[in-house]
Structure formats: C-alpha cells, structure tokens
Amino acid sequence: MRPAEAGGARHGHDMGQLIFQCPKTKKEFDSGFQAKATDLMLLPRGATIRLRCMVCGEIHEYNFANARISEEG
Ligand SMILES: [Zn+2]
C-alpha cells in the first residue's frame, strides 16, 4: 500500500460542476453548484438535497452519493 495511490490528492483547482441524476429519467444535469470531489467525501453518508430538476422540472431529493463532479478543461 503506497500513499501515492490514494488518489484525488492532486494540487490545483479540482472544482467542478456538481452533477445530479434525475431519478425519473436517469438523465444527468448540472445543478449549478460548484464543488470539489473531496467536498462530497466529507458529507455524511446519506446526505441529501432537494432541488428542482433541470430535466423534468420536478423537485426531487438527491442523494449526494449519486452525485458527481464534472471535470472541465
Ligand atoms: Zn427529474
């Protein structure tokens, strides 16, 4: 086990758009929030957020466990 393989410990900006998946259509959309992958890891297991879905227009409760960060550039 080598520390170098821990991953995600790169320097520089790793901010990206927080992407959620619509539970109805299974399509992903950009929530408009910026976050880091490490931010997601710091959240308690099962943390959720209620947001209006950009795909179907309804309000869903999203589990951060299913969210991801879009890597731009
Ligand atoms: Zn939806």
N, CA, C, O and the ligand as a Tripos MOL2 file, in Angstrom:
@<TRIPOS>MOLECULE
protein
  293   291    74     0     0
PROTEIN
NO_CHARGES

@<TRIPOS>ATOM
      1 N           0.8360   -1.2130    0.0000 N.3       1 MET1
      2 CA          0.0000    0.0000    0.0000 C.3       1 MET1
      3 C           0.8600    1.2480    0.0000 C.2       1 MET1
      4 O           1.6340    1.4930    0.9260 O.2       1 MET1
      5 N           0.7130    2.0160   -1.0380 N.am      2 ARG2
      6 CA          1.5070    3.2400   -1.1370 C.3       2 ARG2
      7 C           0.6070    4.4700   -1.0760 C.2       2 ARG2
      8 O          -0.4350    4.5230   -1.7290 O.2       2 ARG2
      9 N           1.0180    5.4540   -0.2870 N.am      3 PRO3
     10 CA          0.2190    6.6790   -0.1490 C.3       3 PRO3
     11 C          -0.0460    7.3570   -1.4900 C.2       3 PRO3
     12 O          -1.0930    7.9790   -1.6740 O.2       3 PRO3
     13 N           0.8850    7.2440   -2.4170 N.am      4 ALA4
     14 CA          0.7520    7.9080   -3.7120 C.3       4 ALA4
     15 C          -0.4620    7.4070   -4.4870 C.2       4 ALA4
     16 O          -0.9380    8.0610   -5.4150 O.2       4 ALA4
     17 N          -0.9420    6.2620   -4.0990 N.am      5 GLU5
     18 CA         -2.0770    5.6920   -4.8160 C.3       5 GLU5
     19 C          -3.4200    6.0730   -4.2040 C.2       5 GLU5
     20 O          -4.4750    5.6170   -4.6440 O.2       5 GLU5
     21 N          -3.3560    6.9150   -3.1850 N.am      6 ALA6
     22 CA         -4.5940    7.3100   -2.5030 C.3       6 ALA6
     23 C          -5.5510    7.9800   -3.4810 C.2       6 ALA6
     24 O          -6.7670    7.8020   -3.3950 O.2       6 ALA6
     25 N          -4.9890    8.7540   -4.4140 N.am      7 GLY7
     26 CA         -5.8260    9.3710   -5.4470 C.3       7 GLY7
     27 C          -6.5610   10.5910   -4.9500 C.2       7 GLY7
     28 O          -6.8240   10.7260   -3.7550 O.2       7 GLY7
     29 N          -6.8930   11.4800   -5.8660 N.am      8 GLY8
     30 CA         -7.6700   12.6620   -5.5260 C.3       8 GLY8
     31 C          -6.9060   13.6930   -4.7240 C.2       8 GLY8
     32 O          -7.4870   14.6760   -4.2650 O.2       8 GLY8
     33 N          -5.6300   13.4860   -4.5510 N.am      9 ALA9
     34 CA         -4.8520   14.4130   -3.7360 C.3       9 ALA9
     35 C          -4.0220   15.3700   -4.5890 C.2       9 ALA9
     36 O          -3.0210   15.9270   -4.1380 O.2       9 ALA9
     37 N          -4.4630   15.5410   -5.8170 N.am     10 ARG10
     38 CA         -3.7210   16.4360   -6.6990 C.3      10 ARG10
     39 C          -3.8290   17.8890   -6.2540 C.2      10 ARG10
     40 O          -4.8060   18.2910   -5.6220 O.2      10 ARG10
     41 N          -2.8420   18.6410   -6.5830 N.am     11 HIS11
     42 CA         -2.9030   20.0590   -6.2730 C.3      11 HIS11
     43 C          -3.6370   20.7930   -7.3870 C.2      11 HIS11
     44 O          -3.9660   20.2240   -8.4280 O.2      11 HIS11
     45 N          -3.8810   22.0710   -7.1360 N.am     12 GLY12
     46 CA         -4.5700   22.8540   -8.1470 C.3      12 GLY12
     47 C          -6.0670   22.7960   -7.9300 C.2      12 GLY12
     48 O          -6.5610   22.1610   -6.9970 O.2      12 GLY12
     49 N          -6.7790   23.4790   -8.8210 N.am     13 HIS13
     50 CA         -8.2260   23.5300   -8.6270 C.3      13 HIS13
     51 C          -8.8750   22.2870   -9.1900 C.2      13 HIS13
     52 O          -8.7200   21.9390  -10.3610 O.2      13 HIS13
     53 N          -9.6010   21.6380   -8.3150 N.am     14 ASP14
     54 CA        -10.3520   20.4860   -8.7850 C.3      14 ASP14
     55 C         -11.8460   20.7470   -8.6070 C.2      14 ASP14
     56 O         -12.6520   19.8250   -8.4790 O.2      14 ASP14
     57 N         -12.1850   22.0390   -8.6050 N.am     15 MET15
     58 CA        -13.5910   22.4010   -8.5360 C.3      15 MET15
     59 C         -14.2620   22.0280   -9.8530 C.2      15 MET15
     60 O         -13.6570   22.0970  -10.9230 O.2      15 MET15
     61 N         -15.4950   21.6410   -9.7480 N.am     16 GLY16
     62 CA        -16.2500   21.3480  -10.9540 C.3      16 GLY16
     63 C         -17.7210   21.5380  -10.6790 C.2      16 GLY16
     64 O         -18.1300   21.8450   -9.5600 O.2      16 GLY16
     65 N         -18.4980   21.3520  -11.7050 N.am     17 GLN17
     66 CA        -19.9410   21.4640  -11.5500 C.3      17 GLN17
     67 C         -20.4740   20.2110  -10.8800 C.2      17 GLN17
     68 O         -20.0970   19.0870  -11.2100 O.2      17 GLN17
     69 N         -21.3560   20.4430   -9.9360 N.am     18 LEU18
     70 CA        -21.9770   19.3290   -9.2440 C.3      18 LEU18
     71 C         -23.1160   18.7920  -10.1130 C.2      18 LEU18
     72 O         -24.0620   19.5120  -10.4320 O.2      18 LEU18
     73 N         -23.0100   17.5450  -10.4790 N.am     19 ILE19
     74 CA        -23.9680   16.9160  -11.3870 C.3      19 ILE19
     75 C         -24.8530   15.9430  -10.6190 C.2      19 ILE19
     76 O         -24.3650   15.0590   -9.9140 O.2      19 ILE19
     77 N         -26.1610   16.1220  -10.7670 N.am     20 PHE20
     78 CA        -27.0920   15.1750  -10.1640 C.3      20 PHE20
     79 C         -27.7990   14.4030  -11.2600 C.2      20 PHE20
     80 O         -27.8530   14.8200  -12.4170 O.2      20 PHE20
     81 N         -28.3370   13.2690  -10.8580 N.am     21 GLN21
     82 CA        -29.0720   12.4600  -11.8180 C.3      21 GLN21
     83 C         -30.5590   12.4780  -11.4650 C.2      21 GLN21
     84 O         -30.9410   12.2040  -10.3280 O.2      21 GLN21
     85 N         -31.3710   12.7970  -12.4310 N.am     22 CYS22
     86 CA        -32.8150   12.7770  -12.2440 C.3      22 CYS22
     87 C         -33.2490   11.3370  -11.9840 C.2      22 CYS22
     88 O         -32.9850   10.4530  -12.7990 O.2      22 CYS22
     89 N         -33.9170   11.0980  -10.8460 N.am     23 PRO23
     90 CA        -34.3270    9.7280  -10.5310 C.3      23 PRO23
     91 C         -35.4110    9.2030  -11.4640 C.2      23 PRO23
     92 O         -35.6130    7.9940  -11.5740 O.2      23 PRO23
     93 N         -36.0990   10.1090  -12.1270 N.am     24 LYS24
     94 CA        -37.1750    9.6940  -13.0340 C.3      24 LYS24
     95 C         -36.6460    9.2820  -14.3930 C.2      24 LYS24
     96 O         -36.9330    8.1980  -14.9010 O.2      24 LYS24
     97 N         -35.8620   10.1840  -14.9630 N.am     25 THR25
     98 CA        -35.4180    9.9700  -16.3340 C.3      25 THR25
     99 C         -34.0190    9.3840  -16.4150 C.2      25 THR25
    100 O         -33.5640    8.9580  -17.4760 O.2      25 THR25
    101 N         -33.3360    9.3710  -15.2490 N.am     26 LYS26
    102 CA        -31.9530    8.8770  -15.1730 C.3      26 LYS26
    103 C         -30.9790    9.7470  -15.9600 C.2      26 LYS26
    104 O         -29.8360    9.3620  -16.2060 O.2      26 LYS26
    105 N         -31.4570   10.9270  -16.3470 N.am     27 LYS27
    106 CA        -30.5570   11.8290  -17.0630 C.3      27 LYS27
    107 C         -29.8360   12.7130  -16.0650 C.2      27 LYS27
    108 O         -30.3870   13.0780  -15.0270 O.2      27 LYS27
    109 N         -28.6190   13.0490  -16.3840 N.am     28 GLU28
    110 CA        -27.8400   13.8970  -15.5050 C.3      28 GLU28
    111 C         -27.9940   15.3510  -15.8910 C.2      28 GLU28
    112 O         -28.1880   15.6800  -17.0610 O.2      28 GLU28
    113 N         -27.9070   16.2240  -14.8890 N.am     29 PHE29
    114 CA        -27.9440   17.6440  -15.1870 C.3      29 PHE29
    115 C         -27.0310   18.3970  -14.2320 C.2      29 PHE29
    116 O         -26.6950   17.9350  -13.1420 O.2      29 PHE29
    117 N         -26.6540   19.5610  -14.6910 N.am     30 ASP30
    118 CA        -25.7590   20.4280  -13.9490 C.3      30 ASP30
    119 C         -26.5640   21.2070  -12.9170 C.2      30 ASP30
    120 O         -27.4580   21.9700  -13.2820 O.2      30 ASP30
    121 N         -26.2640   21.0280  -11.6490 N.am     31 SER31
    122 CA        -27.0390   21.6660  -10.5830 C.3      31 SER31
    123 C         -26.7570   23.1540  -10.4750 C.2      31 SER31
    124 O         -27.5190   23.8950   -9.8550 O.2      31 SER31
    125 N         -25.6560   23.5890  -11.0830 N.am     32 GLY32
    126 CA        -25.2730   24.9890  -10.9640 C.3      32 GLY32
    127 C         -24.3790   25.2490   -9.7700 C.2      32 GLY32
    128 O         -23.8270   26.3410   -9.6370 O.2      32 GLY32
    129 N         -24.2250   24.2590   -8.8950 N.am     33 PHE33
    130 CA        -23.3360   24.4000   -7.7560 C.3      33 PHE33
    131 C         -21.9390   23.9590   -8.1420 C.2      33 PHE33
    132 O         -21.7470   23.0480   -8.9480 O.2      33 PHE33
    133 N         -20.9720   24.6340   -7.5430 N.am     34 GLN34
    134 CA        -19.5910   24.2110   -7.7320 C.3      34 GLN34
    135 C         -19.1350   23.4720   -6.4900 C.2      34 GLN34
    136 O         -19.4280   23.8780   -5.3650 O.2      34 GLN34
    137 N         -18.4350   22.4140   -6.6990 N.am     35 ALA35
    138 CA        -17.9520   21.6370   -5.5630 C.3      35 ALA35
    139 C         -16.7060   20.8740   -5.9590 C.2      35 ALA35
    140 O         -16.3570   20.7670   -7.1350 O.2      35 ALA35
    141 N         -16.0500   20.3530   -4.9490 N.am     36 LYS36
    142 CA        -14.8820   19.5150   -5.1780 C.3      36 LYS36
    143 C         -15.2540   18.0770   -4.8370 C.2      36 LYS36
    144 O         -16.1310   17.8160   -4.0130 O.2      36 LYS36
    145 N         -14.5730   17.1730   -5.4850 N.am     37 ALA37
    146 CA        -14.8300   15.7620   -5.2000 C.3      37 ALA37
    147 C         -14.6040   15.4800   -3.7230 C.2      37 ALA37
    148 O         -15.2840   14.6420   -3.1300 O.2      37 ALA37
    149 N         -13.6580   16.1760   -3.1420 N.am     38 THR38
    150 CA        -13.3650   15.9510   -1.7280 C.3      38 THR38
    151 C         -14.4990   16.4660   -0.8460 C.2      38 THR38
    152 O         -14.7260   15.9580    0.2530 O.2      38 THR38
    153 N         -15.2150   17.4930   -1.3470 N.am     39 ASP39
    154 CA        -16.3650   18.0010   -0.5870 C.3      39 ASP39
    155 C         -17.4150   16.8990   -0.4250 C.2      39 ASP39
    156 O         -18.0090   16.7290    0.6400 O.2      39 ASP39
    157 N         -17.6180   16.1720   -1.4920 N.am     40 LEU40
    158 CA        -18.6140   15.1040   -1.4580 C.3      40 LEU40
    159 C         -18.2250   14.0320   -0.4460 C.2      40 LEU40
    160 O         -19.0740   13.4580    0.2370 O.2      40 LEU40
    161 N         -16.9360   13.7800   -0.3680 N.am     41 MET41
    162 CA        -16.4600   12.7400    0.5460 C.3      41 MET41
    163 C         -16.6410   13.1400    2.0050 C.2      41 MET41
    164 O         -16.7710   12.2940    2.8890 O.2      41 MET41
    165 N         -16.6470   14.4580    2.2360 N.am     42 LEU42
    166 CA        -16.7650   14.9470    3.6050 C.3      42 LEU42
    167 C         -18.2000   14.9110    4.1150 C.2      42 LEU42
    168 O         -18.4490   14.9600    5.3200 O.2      42 LEU42
    169 N         -19.1320   14.8260    3.1800 N.am     43 LEU43
    170 CA        -20.5350   14.8030    3.5870 C.3      43 LEU43
    171 C         -20.8640   13.4870    4.2800 C.2      43 LEU43
    172 O         -20.3110   12.4390    3.9460 O.2      43 LEU43
    173 N         -21.7710   13.5550    5.2470 N.am     44 PRO44
    174 CA        -22.1750   12.3100    5.9020 C.3      44 PRO44
    175 C         -22.8540   11.3770    4.9140 C.2      44 PRO44
    176 O         -23.4920   11.8280    3.9630 O.2      44 PRO44
    177 N         -22.7210   10.1150    5.1320 N.am     45 ARG45
    178 CA        -23.3370    9.1230    4.2720 C.3      45 ARG45
    179 C         -24.8510    9.3300    4.2750 C.2      45 ARG45
    180 O         -25.4670    9.4570    5.3340 O.2      45 ARG45
    181 N         -25.4290    9.3620    3.1090 N.am     46 GLY46
    182 CA        -26.8810    9.5200    3.0440 C.3      46 GLY46
    183 C         -27.3370   10.9610    3.0130 C.2      46 GLY46
    184 O         -28.5380   11.2260    3.0560 O.2      46 GLY46
    185 N         -26.3930   11.9160    2.9380 N.am     47 ALA47
    186 CA        -26.7730   13.3260    2.8590 C.3      47 ALA47
    187 C         -27.5380   13.5780    1.5680 C.2      47 ALA47
    188 O         -27.1800   13.0740    0.5040 O.2      47 ALA47
    189 N         -28.5910   14.3630    1.6860 N.am     48 THR48
    190 CA        -29.4140   14.6270    0.5070 C.3      48 THR48
    191 C         -29.6720   16.1180    0.3510 C.2      48 THR48
    192 O         -29.4400   16.9080    1.2660 O.2      48 THR48
    193 N         -30.1480   16.4760   -0.8090 N.am     49 ILE49
    194 CA        -30.5160   17.8610   -1.0830 C.3      49 ILE49
    195 C         -31.7530   17.8540   -1.9610 C.2      49 ILE49
    196 O         -31.9120   17.0010   -2.8330 O.2      49 ILE49
    197 N         -32.6290   18.8230   -1.7150 N.am     50 ARG50
    198 CA        -33.8240   18.9330   -2.5520 C.3      50 ARG50
    199 C         -33.6120   20.0590   -3.5490 C.2      50 ARG50
    200 O         -33.2530   21.1780   -3.1830 O.2      50 ARG50
    201 N         -33.8350   19.7500   -4.7800 N.am     51 LEU51
    202 CA        -33.6040   20.7080   -5.8570 C.3      51 LEU51
    203 C         -34.6410   20.5100   -6.9560 C.2      51 LEU51
    204 O         -35.1810   19.4210   -7.1510 O.2      51 LEU51
    205 N         -34.8940   21.6010   -7.6620 N.am     52 ARG52
    206 CA        -35.7160   21.4520   -8.8550 C.3      52 ARG52
    207 C         -34.8690   20.8040   -9.9440 C.2      52 ARG52
    208 O         -33.7330   21.2010  -10.2030 O.2      52 ARG52
    209 N         -35.4500   19.8140  -10.5560 N.am     53 CYS53
    210 CA        -34.7540   19.0640  -11.5800 C.3      53 CYS53
    211 C         -34.7320   19.8450  -12.8860 C.2      53 CYS53
    212 O         -35.7590   20.3620  -13.3260 O.2      53 CYS53
    213 N         -33.5830   19.9260  -13.4910 N.am     54 MET54
    214 CA        -33.4450   20.6480  -14.7590 C.3      54 MET54
    215 C         -33.9220   19.7850  -15.9300 C.2      54 MET54
    216 O         -34.1000   20.2740  -17.0450 O.2      54 MET54
    217 N         -34.1210   18.5140  -15.6590 N.am     55 VAL55
    218 CA        -34.5230   17.6090  -16.7350 C.3      55 VAL55
    219 C         -36.0440   17.5550  -16.8630 C.2      55 VAL55
    220 O         -36.5850   17.7620  -17.9490 O.2      55 VAL55
    221 N         -36.7330   17.2780  -15.7560 N.am     56 CYS56
    222 CA        -38.1930   17.1240  -15.8220 C.3      56 CYS56
    223 C         -38.9320   18.2320  -15.1030 C.2      56 CYS56
    224 O         -40.1590   18.2970  -15.1770 O.2      56 CYS56
    225 N         -38.2200   19.1040  -14.4070 N.am     57 GLY57
    226 CA        -38.8570   20.2690  -13.7970 C.3      57 GLY57
    227 C         -39.4710   20.0160  -12.4300 C.2      57 GLY57
    228 O         -39.9820   20.9480  -11.8110 O.2      57 GLY57
    229 N         -39.4340   18.8010  -11.9500 N.am     58 GLU58
    230 CA        -39.9760   18.4890  -10.6330 C.3      58 GLU58
    231 C         -38.9000   18.6520   -9.5620 C.2      58 GLU58
    232 O         -37.7050   18.7270   -9.8470 O.2      58 GLU58
    233 N         -39.3770   18.7050   -8.3150 N.am     59 ILE59
    234 CA        -38.4270   18.7480   -7.2060 C.3      59 ILE59
    235 C         -38.1530   17.3220   -6.7530 C.2      59 ILE59
    236 O         -39.0760   16.5810   -6.4160 O.2      59 ILE59
    237 N         -36.9080   16.9510   -6.7480 N.am     60 HIS60
    238 CA        -36.5290   15.6320   -6.2500 C.3      60 HIS60
    239 C         -35.5900   15.8050   -5.0840 C.2      60 HIS60
    240 O         -35.0130   16.8720   -4.8740 O.2      60 HIS60
    241 N         -35.4490   14.7390   -4.3340 N.am     61 GLU61
    242 CA        -34.4400   14.7100   -3.2920 C.3      61 GLU61
    243 C         -33.2940   13.8700   -3.8360 C.2      61 GLU61
    244 O         -33.4720   12.7120   -4.2150 O.2      61 GLU61
    245 N         -32.1350   14.4720   -3.8650 N.am     62 TYR62
    246 CA        -30.9770   13.8060   -4.4460 C.3      62 TYR62
    247 C         -30.0340   13.3730   -3.3480 C.2      62 TYR62
    248 O         -29.7870   14.1040   -2.3900 O.2      62 TYR62
    249 N         -29.5240   12.1930   -3.5020 N.am     63 ASN63
    250 CA        -28.5260   11.7000   -2.5760 C.3      63 ASN63
    251 C         -27.1470   12.0830   -3.1200 C.2      63 ASN63
    252 O         -26.8250   11.8330   -4.2820 O.2      63 ASN63
    253 N         -26.3600   12.6840   -2.2640 N.am     64 PHE64
    254 CA        -25.0220   13.0940   -2.7070 C.3      64 PHE64
    255 C         -24.1650   11.8960   -3.1180 C.2      64 PHE64
    256 O         -23.1970   12.0330   -3.8660 O.2      64 PHE64
    257 N         -24.5330   10.7460   -2.6220 N.am     65 ALA65
    258 CA        -23.7900    9.5440   -3.0010 C.3      65 ALA65
    259 C         -23.9090    9.2830   -4.4960 C.2      65 ALA65
    260 O         -23.0500    8.6350   -5.0950 O.2      65 ALA65
    261 N         -24.9850    9.7970   -5.0930 N.am     66 ASN66
    262 CA        -25.2060    9.5910   -6.5270 C.3      66 ASN66
    263 C         -24.7500   10.7860   -7.3600 C.2      66 ASN66
    264 O         -24.8130   10.7610   -8.5890 O.2      66 ASN66
    265 N         -24.2940   11.8220   -6.6790 N.am     67 ALA67
    266 CA        -23.8340   12.9990   -7.3970 C.3      67 ALA67
    267 C         -22.3850   12.8080   -7.8430 C.2      67 ALA67
    268 O         -21.6520   11.9750   -7.3100 O.2      67 ALA67
    269 N         -22.0040   13.5990   -8.8270 N.am     68 ARG68
    270 CA        -20.6050   13.5610   -9.2300 C.3      68 ARG68
    271 C         -20.1820   14.9520   -9.6380 C.2      68 ARG68
    272 O         -21.0110   15.8460   -9.8100 O.2      68 ARG68
    273 N         -18.8960   15.1230   -9.7890 N.am     69 ILE69
    274 CA        -18.3390   16.3970  -10.1940 C.3      69 ILE69
    275 C         -17.9170   16.2970  -11.6470 C.2      69 ILE69
    276 O         -17.1680   15.3970  -12.0260 O.2      69 ILE69
    277 N         -18.4010   17.2250  -12.4550 N.am     70 SER70
    278 CA        -17.9810   17.2240  -13.8500 C.3      70 SER70
    279 C         -16.6110   17.8840  -13.9360 C.2      70 SER70
    280 O         -16.3850   18.9650  -13.3930 O.2      70 SER70
    281 N         -15.7320   17.2250  -14.6110 N.am     71 GLU71
    282 CA        -14.3850   17.7750  -14.7530 C.3      71 GLU71
    283 C         -14.2940   18.5240  -16.0680 C.2      71 GLU71
    284 O         -14.4190   17.9550  -17.1530 O.2      71 GLU71
    285 N         -14.0700   19.8300  -15.9280 N.am     72 GLU72
    286 CA        -13.9910   20.6560  -17.1220 C.3      72 GLU72
    287 C         -12.5470   20.9720  -17.4480 C.2      72 GLU72
    288 O         -11.6720   20.9650  -16.5820 O.2      72 GLU72
    289 N         -12.3260   21.2460  -18.7090 N.am     73 GLY73
    290 CA        -10.9860   21.6460  -19.1210 C.3      73 GLY73
    291 C         -10.0940   20.4650  -19.1410 C.2      73 GLY73
    292 O          -8.9120   20.5900  -19.4640 O.2      73 GLY73
    293 ZN        -36.2840   14.9370  -12.7020 Zn       74 ZN74
@<TRIPOS>BOND
     1     1     2 1
     2     2     3 1
     3     3     4 2
     4     3     5 am
     5     5     6 1
     6     6     7 1
     7     7     8 2
     8     7     9 am
     9     9    10 1
    10    10    11 1
    11    11    12 2
    12    11    13 am
    13    13    14 1
    14    14    15 1
    15    15    16 2
    16    15    17 am
    17    17    18 1
    18    18    19 1
    19    19    20 2
    20    19    21 am
    21    21    22 1
    22    22    23 1
    23    23    24 2
    24    23    25 am
    25    25    26 1
    26    26    27 1
    27    27    28 2
    28    27    29 am
    29    29    30 1
    30    30    31 1
    31    31    32 2
    32    31    33 am
    33    33    34 1
    34    34    35 1
    35    35    36 2
    36    35    37 am
    37    37    38 1
    38    38    39 1
    39    39    40 2
    40    39    41 am
    41    41    42 1
    42    42    43 1
    43    43    44 2
    44    43    45 am
    45    45    46 1
    46    46    47 1
    47    47    48 2
    48    47    49 am
    49    49    50 1
    50    50    51 1
    51    51    52 2
    52    51    53 am
    53    53    54 1
    54    54    55 1
    55    55    56 2
    56    55    57 am
    57    57    58 1
    58    58    59 1
    59    59    60 2
    60    59    61 am
    61    61    62 1
    62    62    63 1
    63    63    64 2
    64    63    65 am
    65    65    66 1
    66    66    67 1
    67    67    68 2
    68    67    69 am
    69    69    70 1
    70    70    71 1
    71    71    72 2
    72    71    73 am
    73    73    74 1
    74    74    75 1
    75    75    76 2
    76    75    77 am
    77    77    78 1
    78    78    79 1
    79    79    80 2
    80    79    81 am
    81    81    82 1
    82    82    83 1
    83    83    84 2
    84    83    85 am
    85    85    86 1
    86    86    87 1
    87    87    88 2
    88    87    89 am
    89    89    90 1
    90    90    91 1
    91    91    92 2
    92    91    93 am
    93    93    94 1
    94    94    95 1
    95    95    96 2
    96    95    97 am
    97    97    98 1
    98    98    99 1
    99    99   100 2
   100    99   101 am
   101   101   102 1
   102   102   103 1
   103   103   104 2
   104   103   105 am
   105   105   106 1
   106   106   107 1
   107   107   108 2
   108   107   109 am
   109   109   110 1
   110   110   111 1
   111   111   112 2
   112   111   113 am
   113   113   114 1
   114   114   115 1
   115   115   116 2
   116   115   117 am
   117   117   118 1
   118   118   119 1
   119   119   120 2
   120   119   121 am
   121   121   122 1
   122   122   123 1
   123   123   124 2
   124   123   125 am
   125   125   126 1
   126   126   127 1
   127   127   128 2
   128   127   129 am
   129   129   130 1
   130   130   131 1
   131   131   132 2
   132   131   133 am
   133   133   134 1
   134   134   135 1
   135   135   136 2
   136   135   137 am
   137   137   138 1
   138   138   139 1
   139   139   140 2
   140   139   141 am
   141   141   142 1
   142   142   143 1
   143   143   144 2
   144   143   145 am
   145   145   146 1
   146   146   147 1
   147   147   148 2
   148   147   149 am
   149   149   150 1
   150   150   151 1
   151   151   152 2
   152   151   153 am
   153   153   154 1
   154   154   155 1
   155   155   156 2
   156   155   157 am
   157   157   158 1
   158   158   159 1
   159   159   160 2
   160   159   161 am
   161   161   162 1
   162   162   163 1
   163   163   164 2
   164   163   165 am
   165   165   166 1
   166   166   167 1
   167   167   168 2
   168   167   169 am
   169   169   170 1
   170   170   171 1
   171   171   172 2
   172   171   173 am
   173   173   174 1
   174   174   175 1
   175   175   176 2
   176   175   177 am
   177   177   178 1
   178   178   179 1
   179   179   180 2
   180   179   181 am
   181   181   182 1
   182   182   183 1
   183   183   184 2
   184   183   185 am
   185   185   186 1
   186   186   187 1
   187   187   188 2
   188   187   189 am
   189   189   190 1
   190   190   191 1
   191   191   192 2
   192   191   193 am
   193   193   194 1
   194   194   195 1
   195   195   196 2
   196   195   197 am
   197   197   198 1
   198   198   199 1
   199   199   200 2
   200   199   201 am
   201   201   202 1
   202   202   203 1
   203   203   204 2
   204   203   205 am
   205   205   206 1
   206   206   207 1
   207   207   208 2
   208   207   209 am
   209   209   210 1
   210   210   211 1
   211   211   212 2
   212   211   213 am
   213   213   214 1
   214   214   215 1
   215   215   216 2
   216   215   217 am
   217   217   218 1
   218   218   219 1
   219   219   220 2
   220   219   221 am
   221   221   222 1
   222   222   223 1
   223   223   224 2
   224   223   225 am
   225   225   226 1
   226   226   227 1
   227   227   228 2
   228   227   229 am
   229   229   230 1
   230   230   231 1
   231   231   232 2
   232   231   233 am
   233   233   234 1
   234   234   235 1
   235   235   236 2
   236   235   237 am
   237   237   238 1
   238   238   239 1
   239   239   240 2
   240   239   241 am
   241   241   242 1
   242   242   243 1
   243   243   244 2
   244   243   245 am
   245   245   246 1
   246   246   247 1
   247   247   248 2
   248   247   249 am
   249   249   250 1
   250   250   251 1
   251   251   252 2
   252   251   253 am
   253   253   254 1
   254   254   255 1
   255   255   256 2
   256   255   257 am
   257   257   258 1
   258   258   259 1
   259   259   260 2
   260   259   261 am
   261   261   262 1
   262   262   263 1
   263   263   264 2
   264   263   265 am
   265   265   266 1
   266   266   267 1
   267   267   268 2
   268   267   269 am
   269   269   270 1
   270   270   271 1
   271   271   272 2
   272   271   273 am
   273   273   274 1
   274   274   275 1
   275   275   276 2
   276   275   277 am
   277   277   278 1
   278   278   279 1
   279   279   280 2
   280   279   281 am
   281   281   282 1
   282   282   283 1
   283   283   284 2
   284   283   285 am
   285   285   286 1
   286   286   287 1
   287   287   288 2
   288   287   289 am
   289   289   290 1
   290   290   291 1
   291   291   292 2
@<TRIPOS>SUBSTRUCTURE
     1 MET1         2 RESIDUE 1 A MET
     2 ARG2         6 RESIDUE 1 A ARG
     3 PRO3        10 RESIDUE 1 A PRO
     4 ALA4        14 RESIDUE 1 A ALA
     5 GLU5        18 RESIDUE 1 A GLU
     6 ALA6        22 RESIDUE 1 A ALA
     7 GLY7        26 RESIDUE 1 A GLY
     8 GLY8        30 RESIDUE 1 A GLY
     9 ALA9        34 RESIDUE 1 A ALA
    10 ARG10       38 RESIDUE 1 A ARG
    11 HIS11       42 RESIDUE 1 A HIS
    12 GLY12       46 RESIDUE 1 A GLY
    13 HIS13       50 RESIDUE 1 A HIS
    14 ASP14       54 RESIDUE 1 A ASP
    15 MET15       58 RESIDUE 1 A MET
    16 GLY16       62 RESIDUE 1 A GLY
    17 GLN17       66 RESIDUE 1 A GLN
    18 LEU18       70 RESIDUE 1 A LEU
    19 ILE19       74 RESIDUE 1 A ILE
    20 PHE20       78 RESIDUE 1 A PHE
    21 GLN21       82 RESIDUE 1 A GLN
    22 CYS22       86 RESIDUE 1 A CYS
    23 PRO23       90 RESIDUE 1 A PRO
    24 LYS24       94 RESIDUE 1 A LYS
    25 THR25       98 RESIDUE 1 A THR
    26 LYS26      102 RESIDUE 1 A LYS
    27 LYS27      106 RESIDUE 1 A LYS
    28 GLU28      110 RESIDUE 1 A GLU
    29 PHE29      114 RESIDUE 1 A PHE
    30 ASP30      118 RESIDUE 1 A ASP
    31 SER31      122 RESIDUE 1 A SER
    32 GLY32      126 RESIDUE 1 A GLY
    33 PHE33      130 RESIDUE 1 A PHE
    34 GLN34      134 RESIDUE 1 A GLN
    35 ALA35      138 RESIDUE 1 A ALA
    36 LYS36      142 RESIDUE 1 A LYS
    37 ALA37      146 RESIDUE 1 A ALA
    38 THR38      150 RESIDUE 1 A THR
    39 ASP39      154 RESIDUE 1 A ASP
    40 LEU40      158 RESIDUE 1 A LEU
    41 MET41      162 RESIDUE 1 A MET
    42 LEU42      166 RESIDUE 1 A LEU
    43 LEU43      170 RESIDUE 1 A LEU
    44 PRO44      174 RESIDUE 1 A PRO
    45 ARG45      178 RESIDUE 1 A ARG
    46 GLY46      182 RESIDUE 1 A GLY
    47 ALA47      186 RESIDUE 1 A ALA
    48 THR48      190 RESIDUE 1 A THR
    49 ILE49      194 RESIDUE 1 A ILE
    50 ARG50      198 RESIDUE 1 A ARG
    51 LEU51      202 RESIDUE 1 A LEU
    52 ARG52      206 RESIDUE 1 A ARG
    53 CYS53      210 RESIDUE 1 A CYS
    54 MET54      214 RESIDUE 1 A MET
    55 VAL55      218 RESIDUE 1 A VAL
    56 CYS56      222 RESIDUE 1 A CYS
    57 GLY57      226 RESIDUE 1 A GLY
    58 GLU58      230 RESIDUE 1 A GLU
    59 ILE59      234 RESIDUE 1 A ILE
    60 HIS60      238 RESIDUE 1 A HIS
    61 GLU61      242 RESIDUE 1 A GLU
    62 TYR62      246 RESIDUE 1 A TYR
    63 ASN63      250 RESIDUE 1 A ASN
    64 PHE64      254 RESIDUE 1 A PHE
    65 ALA65      258 RESIDUE 1 A ALA
    66 ASN66      262 RESIDUE 1 A ASN
    67 ALA67      266 RESIDUE 1 A ALA
    68 ARG68      270 RESIDUE 1 A ARG
    69 ILE69      274 RESIDUE 1 A ILE
    70 SER70      278 RESIDUE 1 A SER
    71 GLU71      282 RESIDUE 1 A GLU
    72 GLU72      286 RESIDUE 1 A GLU
    73 GLY73      290 RESIDUE 1 A GLY
    74 ZN74       293 GROUP 0 **** ****
